[in-house]
Amino acid sequence: MVRRGGFLPWIVLLTVLLALLNLPLPLAAGIKASVRETLAPLHALISRAGLRLREAFDTLRGIGGLAAENRALQAEMLRLRTEVRSLQAAARDNDELRALIGFRQRAGRRLTAAEVIARDSSGWWQTLRLDRGRMDGLRPDLPVLTPDGLAGRITEVTDRTADVLLISDPGCRVSVRLPRTGAHGILRGTGMRPDGQILCRVDFVHPRHAIRPGDEVATSGLGGIYPPDLPVGHVETATPDATGIYRTAWVLPRADLGRMRRAFVLTPSASEAGGGR
Amino acid sequence: MKWPATVVLIGAAGVLQAVLPAPAIAGQTAPPVMASLVVHFALRRSRAEALSLAIACGVVFDSLGRVPLGFSSAAFAAAALLVHRYRDEVFEWRALTHVILGAAAAGGATLITGLLLTAAGHVAFALGWLTLKTAGAAVLAGVTAPLVCAAAQRLEHLIGLDAGGRR
């Protein structure tokens, strides 16, 4: 096996491998960020090309149904306009009442739009990568949304990219509540099933709360990462947990986590970012 | 010209794998473009060179995902050794050699990475999931490896890297 070159090349390779496996975390993170930054332009280029191709394909496929889709969208727009008007009125009432009882005006937040440029290619985690990063004001622990509901939170950022841990990942925990019953619990992911379905579980729900299929699940605002009342999903089923003390609710996320192409990052307003809380 | 072209090839393979869809039925494994490139290097280059490139492929692959640095390098190095060991056992139809060696390399690399991640506590051990991912990677590599090997070979031919043929 080691005839010509002797043992030296093998020792060098083994040393390199062992060194890589035992690098201090900050150094390893630095190397990973440098490689990712170097490849970011190519990454964005290829993923945008893929997105345009997919959109063109979708357009061609749906060309016959455009008129019907247009009608449905107009109806939806009308409904949403009506809803916005009623919500604006409610917000005005809310602001007046808050001012009356001396509540601090809740600071508004900005939404930063981003495109999904990649998913975790190893498939061991439920993560994706956005084409916005530190240069766009993103930082770890900011919530990520889709128009339908909560998608996850940012875990790592480089100058031009941000990695998002989705709520479907077993390592993601979100404090949630069920507005109908007022029940609280901790939501965590269970990964994606082979049939592509994504279900999350809400643990530690007190059994006195009667949970029903279809119950809405929203963020509770506890924990400091996610603001309250972001829609998360709805309950599919609820079962007693292994201890029998609590109940576990199985939740179907509102966001289409398996096919997300765009996302919004909830960034703090200038006053919040500057510490003006 | 040789090394810059190789670096570009590795980077492009990593990016391509990151943007390709990962089917749930294959354990959410994206088509193993990088493992296929490792197979190509193991088939065409000397053992030491193939191993060095496998380690480099691992660094790029880990950098583009959440896998800790070095895990994929170890897995790809083992896959490169395996392919290099059996590269003379070829089938008459060359693409079939790529299919079989690609499947073995990608399946093996996924299995080794999974075991390393489990041992280090980064993911919880789930035999069914690990089996699904290993099998998924092997099946996908059966399709990807011949394509990647043919494309890489064509590219190397275009820039004059394969003048000496296999080493």
HADDOCK unambig.tbl for C-alpha pairs under 7 A between the chains (distance, minus, plus):
assign (segid A and resid 13 and name CA) (segid B and resid 52 and name CA) 6.95 0.50 0.50
assign (segid A and resid 17 and name CA) (segid B and resid 70 and name CA) 6.53 0.50 0.50
assign (segid A and resid 17 and name CA) (segid B and resid 74 and name CA) 6.73 0.50 0.50
assign (segid A and resid 20 and name CA) (segid B and resid 69 and name CA) 6.26 0.50 0.50
assign (segid A and resid 20 and name CA) (segid B and resid 70 and name CA) 4.91 0.50 0.50
assign (segid A and resid 21 and name CA) (segid B and resid 69 and name CA) 6.27 0.50 0.50
assign (segid A and resid 21 and name CA) (segid B and resid 70 and name CA) 4.64 0.50 0.50
assign (segid A and resid 21 and name CA) (segid B and resid 71 and name CA) 6.71 0.50 0.50
assign (segid A and resid 28 and name CA) (segid B and resid 69 and name CA) 6.35 0.50 0.50
assign (segid A and resid 32 and name CA) (segid B and resid 63 and name CA) 4.22 0.50 0.50
assign (segid A and resid 33 and name CA) (segid B and resid 63 and name CA) 6.95 0.50 0.50
assign (segid A and resid 35 and name CA) (segid B and resid 60 and name CA) 6.70 0.50 0.50
assign (segid A and resid 35 and name CA) (segid B and resid 63 and name CA) 6.21 0.50 0.50
assign (segid A and resid 36 and name CA) (segid B and resid 63 and name CA) 6.15 0.50 0.50
assign (segid A and resid 36 and name CA) (segid B and resid 64 and name CA) 5.90 0.50 0.50
assign (segid A and resid 39 and name CA) (segid B and resid 11 and name CA) 6.94 0.50 0.50
assign (segid A and resid 43 and name CA) (segid B and resid 15 and name CA) 5.71 0.50 0.50
assign (segid A and resid 47 and name CA) (segid B and resid 19 and name CA) 6.04 0.50 0.50
assign (segid A and resid 117 and name CA) (segid B and resid 19 and name CA) 6.66 0.50 0.50
assign (segid A and resid 118 and name CA) (segid B and resid 18 and name CA) 5.45 0.50 0.50
assign (segid A and resid 118 and name CA) (segid B and resid 19 and name CA) 4.81 0.50 0.50
assign (segid A and resid 119 and name CA) (segid B and resid 18 and name CA) 6.17 0.50 0.50
assign (segid A and resid 119 and name CA) (segid B and resid 19 and name CA) 6.72 0.50 0.50
assign (segid A and resid 120 and name CA) (segid B and resid 18 and name CA) 6.67 0.50 0.50
assign (segid A and resid 120 and name CA) (segid B and resid 65 and name CA) 5.49 0.50 0.50
assign (segid A and resid 121 and name CA) (segid B and resid 17 and name CA) 6.26 0.50 0.50
assign (segid A and resid 121 and name CA) (segid B and resid 18 and name CA) 4.86 0.50 0.50
assign (segid A and resid 121 and name CA) (segid B and resid 29 and name CA) 6.55 0.50 0.50
assign (segid A and resid 121 and name CA) (segid B and resid 30 and name CA) 5.51 0.50 0.50
assign (segid A and resid 121 and name CA) (segid B and resid 65 and name CA) 6.64 0.50 0.50
assign (segid A and resid 122 and name CA) (segid B and resid 29 and name CA) 5.99 0.50 0.50
assign (segid A and resid 122 and name CA) (segid B and resid 30 and name CA) 6.95 0.50 0.50
assign (segid A and resid 123 and name CA) (segid B and resid 28 and name CA) 4.94 0.50 0.50
assign (segid A and resid 123 and name CA) (segid B and resid 29 and name CA) 5.08 0.50 0.50
assign (segid A and resid 192 and name CA) (segid B and resid 24 and name CA) 6.89 0.50 0.50
assign (segid A and resid 193 and name CA) (segid B and resid 24 and name CA) 6.78 0.50 0.50
assign (segid A and resid 194 and name CA) (segid B and resid 24 and name CA) 4.94 0.50 0.50
assign (segid A and resid 194 and name CA) (segid B and resid 25 and name CA) 4.54 0.50 0.50
assign (segid A and resid 194 and name CA) (segid B and resid 27 and name CA) 6.45 0.50 0.50
assign (segid A and resid 195 and name CA) (segid B and resid 24 and name CA) 6.44 0.50 0.50
assign (segid A and resid 195 and name CA) (segid B and resid 25 and name CA) 6.24 0.50 0.50
assign (segid A and resid 196 and name CA) (segid B and resid 24 and name CA) 5.24 0.50 0.50
